[in-house]
Amino acid sequence: MLHIRVHIIISILITAFFAGCSAGKSKEDDHGLHAAAAARYGYDFDLIPNSAGDFMLCVKKEKPRAGIQPLSFFVYSTQDDSVVYERDVENGTVEWLDESRLLIHLIPGNVSGDEKPDAFREIYDLITRTLSR
């Protein structure tokens, strides 16, 4: 009977040890990401991973004011545990275009009518660190 109890206790300890080891890395990563988001935006933000899971888009939740949609966001590298791009836009939205590029929609105030549709969007490439229209 004692042998069975010892075996059960050892099994529980081994299971707890391996569960703790496998969860440790993701908890550290989440802590760095959440600390960066909380430092910038408090607790009102959305986290949107890219399709590969190696970047996380963090967007501050802000209510529109008088027709203006303020936009504050940053991109966090889960591989490097660091912020790799950060931006504030007076009026706009942001979304993933693909694994490594962001599509930033700029919402204009007054439109003269001769602007091209691409004038109101920008693409930021996280790999090359370039911004294009």
Steps between C-alpha positions, in 0.01 A plus 500: 500500500783740585667413169189609306477833687865576434452416131196733477682786674803463271273494193326818613831677562642398162182615320503833685868551417456442127182709486686787665791471257281508190294794624797707618606646165155616395437663837826695470410611146151602604638692797732708277227569248238586761747716692582695182129541417404602853784753519380667180122456503391395846265205467291610201665328205447221249766242413494366145759237401627465145436170324842357593475604864841671504359855522219640710317820405389693808237768430380747761123504535383856453151635444449725198477869587321750274549283192865428580624144562833534688735209442789393720667164445822304521630169371667262742740229384430179689838366383703796631264595785512865395304778333611524137268774370281761664282774362228752581264620225253783549223324306523145368492122538757221474486131408726217386551492124699177522750332735743790511319806363251738655233686306440842653187681381526876542163672528525846342329809634427698185524330163552712190390222264819469296678266744569144392351224721852391601559845649304392804681175575849404601672166520768440760731203449634368830780303332646779286379774739369708213181702460338528156173616345 
